[in-house]
Amino acid sequence: MFTVFLPVSPAARPEGTPTAVVPEVAAAGVGTILFVDDELAVRSLAQRTLEQRGYQVLLAVDGREAITVLRANPEVRAVVLDLAMPEMTGDIVGPILHSLRPDVPLILSSGYPASDVLERVGPGVAAAFLQKPYQAGVLAATVDKVVLGQSGG
């Protein structure tokens, strides 16, 4: 489901009626996001959601691939990282990604409570947390928030 806002013709607006102002989100949808999750369905939904928002999306299926992708792509502006994955879990790879690129905010995602996850990865590693399962709009809003925060917005 989506909403479309169309401008009202000045002729159709009664005189004295205020014009609605829809704020623009300048930095949202700009840049590249690395999305890391071992579940194909989650990766597909995230890619579709973030691309519709205007982001470029890079995908990784586990922590090892996430490290490789982040090293090879300096344009990455944020990382969404699942906690429970094969090969290298999010609590292991999160601090590594943060040490490689401390300028790139990390969004941790898990079905476990946020306090448990954040304690496992350590202080100062995660910029945000996404509680699984989440809706596409929550993913987009969380990514927008960290990207805007990163650019000073």
Stockholm file with secondary structure:
# STOCKHOLM 1.0

chainA/1-153         MFTVFLPVSPAARPEGTPTAVVPEVAAAGVGTILFVDDELAVRSLAQRTLEQRGYQVLLAVDGREAITVLRANPEVRAVVLDLAMPEMTGDIVGPILHSLRPDVPLILSSGYPASDVLERVGPGVAAAFLQKPYQAGVLAATVDKVVLGQSGG
#=GR chainA/1-153 SS CCCCCCCCCTTTSCTTCCCCCCCCCSSTTCSEEEEECSCHHHHHHHHHHHHHHTCEEEEESSHHHHHHHHHHCTTEEEEEEESSCSSSCHHHHHHHHHHHCTTSCEEEEESSCHHHHHHHHCTTSCSEEEESSCCHHHHHHHHHHHHHHHTTC
#=GC SS_cons         CCCCCCCCCTTTSCTTCCCCCCCCCSSTTCSEEEEECSCHHHHHHHHHHHHHHTCEEEEESSHHHHHHHHHHCTTEEEEEEESSCSSSCHHHHHHHHHHHCTTSCEEEEESSCHHHHHHHHCTTSCSEEEESSCCHHHHHHHHHHHHHHHTTC
//
